[in-house]
């Protein structure tokens, strides 16, 4: 089987449906960052997302990936179902862009978005004592510039669909220009094993 890369606009309804289906059906992502010495580094985290294609995750500020983002905002994320079977139609998502610690309004948006997706998060983020010597987890935001989606059921065997994510900067920061076309933004439900 040969692989093919097809470019489509992010506004494409079929692409949008597949993109948000992958985001909704999965909860873990692999986060790639770059160390100050320009070496690759990878870690995993639970994520939440918005219809504007903002990806939020929580991490402690002294983790390697958080320290990496403090010096180099370049990052990539991979999202996929690890229970897929080799040789059957697969799907997954790669996102390339930039990220960093969320602050102010963005941090409040991150918290609301994450709490909706993971209701138990409210208990996990209990305040830490200033005397404990450790700071609590912080929210981080990732803004993809490019996506590469693989959904063989939708686009065919061996076809990667690539799209740019246009963002504009305004008074309130970056926002996605693309529509969400009927996607849901709700807590994760149990996935059916019979897909």
C-alpha positions as CSV (number, residue, x, y, z in Angstrom):
1,X,0.0,0.0,0.0
2,X,1.3,3.4,-0.9
3,X,0.8,6.5,1.3
4,X,-0.7,9.7,-0.1
5,X,-0.9,13.2,1.4
6,X,-3.9,15.3,0.2
7,X,-4.3,19.0,1.1
8,X,-7.8,20.2,2.0
9,X,-9.0,23.4,3.5
10,X,-9.8,23.2,7.3
11,X,-13.3,24.4,6.5
12,X,-14.1,21.1,4.6
13,X,-17.1,19.6,6.4
14,X,-15.9,16.0,6.1
15,X,-12.5,16.9,7.4
16,X,-14.0,18.9,10.3
17,X,-16.3,16.0,11.3
18,X,-13.4,13.5,11.3
19,X,-11.1,15.9,13.2
20,X,-13.6,16.5,16.0
21,X,-14.6,12.8,16.1
22,X,-11.0,11.9,16.9
23,X,-10.7,14.6,19.5
24,X,-13.9,13.5,21.2
25,X,-13.3,9.8,21.2
26,X,-9.8,10.0,22.7
27,X,-8.6,11.5,26.0
28,X,-4.8,11.1,25.9
29,X,-2.3,12.7,23.7
30,X,1.5,12.5,23.1
31,X,3.2,15.9,23.4
32,X,6.4,16.5,21.6
33,X,8.6,19.5,22.6
34,X,12.1,20.7,22.0
35,X,14.8,20.9,24.8
36,X,17.1,23.9,25.0
37,X,19.8,21.7,23.5
38,X,17.5,21.2,20.4
39,X,16.7,17.5,21.3
40,X,13.3,16.0,20.9
41,X,11.3,15.2,24.0
42,X,7.9,13.4,24.3
43,X,5.4,13.0,27.1
44,X,1.7,12.2,27.5
45,X,-1.2,14.0,29.0
46,X,-5.0,14.1,29.2
47,X,-6.4,16.9,27.0
48,X,-9.5,18.9,26.5
49,X,-10.3,21.0,23.4
50,X,-12.6,23.8,22.2
51,X,-14.5,24.2,18.9
52,X,-11.8,26.8,18.0
53,X,-9.2,24.0,18.1
54,X,-7.5,25.1,21.2
55,X,-6.0,22.0,23.1
56,X,-5.6,22.3,26.8
57,X,-3.7,20.1,29.2
58,X,-2.4,20.4,32.8
59,X,1.1,19.8,34.0
60,X,3.4,20.7,36.8
61,X,5.7,23.7,35.9
62,X,8.9,21.8,36.7
63,X,8.2,19.0,34.2
64,X,10.6,18.7,31.3
65,X,8.0,19.5,28.7
66,X,6.8,22.6,30.7
67,X,10.4,23.8,31.0
68,X,10.9,23.2,27.2
69,X,7.9,25.3,26.4
70,X,9.2,28.1,28.5
71,X,12.2,28.4,26.1
72,X,10.8,27.1,22.8
73,X,7.0,27.2,22.1
74,X,7.3,24.8,19.2
75,X,5.3,21.6,19.9
76,X,3.4,18.8,18.2
77,X,0.7,16.5,19.5
78,X,-0.4,13.0,18.3
79,X,-3.8,11.6,19.2
80,X,-5.0,8.1,18.3
81,X,-6.8,5.1,19.7
82,X,-4.2,2.6,20.8
83,X,-6.7,-0.3,20.6
84,X,-6.8,-0.2,16.8
85,X,-5.9,-3.4,14.9
86,X,-3.1,-3.5,12.4
87,X,-4.5,-4.2,8.9
88,X,-7.9,-2.7,9.6
89,X,-9.0,0.9,8.8
90,X,-7.2,3.2,11.2
91,X,-7.6,6.8,12.3
92,X,-5.3,9.3,14.0
93,X,-4.4,12.9,14.2
94,X,-1.1,14.9,14.2
95,X,-1.1,18.6,15.1
96,X,1.8,20.9,14.7
97,X,2.0,24.4,16.2
98,X,3.0,26.2,19.4
99,X,2.1,26.2,23.1
100,X,2.8,27.5,26.5
101,X,1.5,28.1,30.0
102,X,-2.0,29.6,30.0
103,X,-2.5,32.9,31.8
104,X,-5.4,35.2,32.7
105,X,-8.5,34.7,30.5
106,X,-6.9,31.8,28.7
107,X,-6.2,30.0,32.0
108,X,-9.8,30.5,33.0
109,X,-11.0,29.1,29.7
110,X,-8.7,26.2,30.1
111,X,-10.0,25.4,33.5
112,X,-13.7,25.5,32.4
113,X,-13.0,23.4,29.3
114,X,-11.0,20.8,31.2
115,X,-13.6,20.7,34.0
116,X,-16.4,20.0,31.5
117,X,-14.5,17.2,29.9
118,X,-13.1,15.7,33.2
119,X,-15.5,16.5,36.0
120,X,-13.2,14.8,38.6
121,X,-10.6,17.4,37.7
122,X,-12.1,19.8,40.3
123,X,-11.1,17.5,43.1
124,X,-7.7,16.7,41.7
125,X,-6.7,20.4,41.5
126,X,-7.1,21.0,45.3
127,X,-5.1,24.0,46.4
128,X,-1.6,23.3,47.7
129,X,-0.2,24.8,50.8
130,X,2.4,27.5,50.1
131,X,4.6,25.7,52.7
132,X,4.5,22.4,50.7
133,X,7.5,23.5,48.6
134,X,5.8,22.4,45.4
135,X,3.6,24.4,43.1
136,X,0.4,22.8,41.8
137,X,-0.4,21.9,38.2
138,X,-0.9,24.6,35.7
139,X,-2.9,24.8,32.5
140,X,-1.2,24.9,29.1
141,X,-2.7,25.8,25.8
142,X,-1.6,24.4,22.4
143,X,-2.6,26.2,19.2
144,X,-2.1,24.0,16.0
145,X,-1.0,25.7,12.8
146,X,-1.2,22.5,10.7
147,X,-3.0,19.2,11.1
148,X,-2.4,15.9,9.5
149,X,-5.4,13.5,9.8
150,X,-5.5,9.8,9.0
151,X,-9.0,8.4,8.8
152,X,-9.1,5.4,6.4
153,X,-12.9,4.9,6.8
154,X,-13.5,8.4,5.6
155,X,-10.7,9.2,3.1
156,X,-9.4,5.8,2.0
157,X,-6.5,3.5,2.7
158,X,-3.1,5.2,3.2
159,X,-4.5,8.7,2.7
160,X,-3.3,11.5,5.1
161,X,-5.2,14.7,4.9
162,X,-3.3,17.9,5.6
163,X,-4.8,21.3,6.4
164,X,-3.5,24.6,7.6
165,X,-5.3,26.2,10.6
166,X,-5.5,29.9,9.8
167,X,-5.4,32.0,13.0
168,X,-5.7,35.7,13.3
169,X,-4.5,37.8,16.2
170,X,-6.8,40.3,17.8
171,X,-7.2,42.1,21.1
172,X,-8.2,38.8,22.8
173,X,-5.5,36.6,21.2
174,X,-5.5,34.0,18.5
175,X,-8.8,32.5,17.3
176,X,-9.6,29.8,14.7
177,X,-11.3,31.2,11.6
178,X,-12.8,27.8,10.5
179,X,-16.4,26.8,11.4
180,X,-17.1,23.8,13.7
181,X,-19.9,22.4,11.5
182,X,-22.1,20.6,14.0
183,X,-19.4,19.2,16.2
184,X,-20.2,18.6,19.9
185,X,-18.3,20.0,22.8
186,X,-19.3,17.7,25.6
187,X,-17.8,15.4,28.3
188,X,-16.3,12.2,27.0
189,X,-18.7,9.2,27.0
190,X,-17.8,5.6,27.1
191,X,-16.7,4.4,23.7
192,X,-18.4,1.5,22.1
193,X,-16.1,-1.5,21.4
194,X,-18.2,-2.3,18.3
195,X,-17.1,0.5,15.9
